Amino acid sequence: MDRNKVLVTGAAGFIGYHVSKNLAENGYEVIGLDNINDYYSVELKYDRLLELGIERQDAEIYGNITGSKIYPYFQFVRLNLEDRKALPEFFKNYKFDKVINLAAQAGVRYSLENPEAYIDSNLVGFANILECCRNFKIDHLIYASSSSVYGQNKKVPFSIEDNVDHPISLYAATKKSNELMAFTYSHLYNLRTTGLRFFTVYGPWGRPDMAMFLFTDAIIKGKPIKVFNKGNQERDFTYIDDIVQGILRIVNENKGNGYSLYNIGNSKPINLLRFIEEIEDQLGRKAEKIMMPMQPGDVERTWADVSDLQSTFNYRPKIKLKEGVNKFVEWYKNYYIS
């Protein structure tokens, strides 16, 4: 069997872990890359890698390619995307067919206090990925953008045709920049690029800085939760399995050329208080809520128009909120309590 060789950056991250696992299970030759930074618990990142068959003592060493003890066609390397010397050498040695770039400095609020982290990872790192894809003739670059690029867009649902020239956080600005950079490389060098604007992804192994984790953790520990904009927010909460099936369809079906861009979400926005109620129901206890004002960089509503992704790749999100929250709570209890 002639296996497609795929590089997944951000493989120790939430989405990157799930994508790597699914690709490995579906017979792809996968190399995961991550710098394992300490934006949040490195223990969680190493535990995700352990689920992929990569032990911590092997993963900790920069530049060390280590094979999985579970998946015969999965390997991992610790590298920084900003490393202009090591990254091209890595591409030269491994000759990838496709690259799925999920590595990024995430988080809207964190970008208010640590702007340089976003410049280094999301701009410099992404530019290096583009250069490597160009120079080493990568067939297809699939990369993560974000619903945050829509800023305070009032028109719903959010369409890729909408104007996104007014990001309200540096994180959003870097993601919009990634789309522009990808367009330029597609135009100049005939590099096939597909950008995906993710909408509020949640599920098992999720990031500890996101609402799903923060609310569950606080309610279980009997601590109050902060509810921003007094709960008058809506988010297009999207379960991780739906995101992964969308990405795998794009990898498998090999459609299109040049530059393309899609929303990937559930297309069913849910009120924040309703989301909290579902967590309360699953946990069998009520949250103590501290009502807070809207935070800088936050938006009132997100809602993905996924019609383009549906028509091109038959993308169909399937997991409803109750099932998704149940799966997350079950994972949380197994991981943190058992």
Sequence and secondary structure as in RCSB ss.txt:
>XXXX:A:sequence
MDRNKVLVTGAAGFIGYHVSKNLAENGYEVIGLDNINDYYSVELKYDRLLELGIERQDAEIYGNITGSKIYPYFQ
FVRLNLEDRKALPEFFKNYKFDKVINLAAQAGVRYSLENPEAYIDSNLVGFANILECCRNFKIDHLIYASSSSVY
GQNKKVPFSIEDNVDHPISLYAATKKSNELMAFTYSHLYNLRTTGLRFFTVYGPWGRPDMAMFLFTDAIIKGKPI
KVFNKGNQERDFTYIDDIVQGILRIVNENKGNGYSLYNIGNSKPINLLRFIEEIEDQLGRKAEKIMMPMQPGDVE
RTWADVSDLQSTFNYRPKIKLKEGVNKFVEWYKNYYIS
>XXXX:A:secstr
    EEEEETTTSHHHHHHHHHHHHTT EEEEEE   SSS HHHHHHHHHHTT  HHHHTSBT  EE SS TTEE
EEE  TT TTHHHHHHHHH  SEEEE      TTHHHH HHHHIIIIIIHHHHHHHHHHHTT SEEEEEEEGGGG
TT  SSSB TTS     SSHHHHHHHHHHHHHHHHHHHH   EEEEEE  EE TT  TTSHHHHHHHHHHTT  E
EEGGGG  EE  EEHHHHHHHHHHHHHH    SEEEEEES S  EEHHHHHHHHHHHHTS   EEE    TT  S
B  B  HHHHHHH       HHHHHHHHHHHHIIIII 
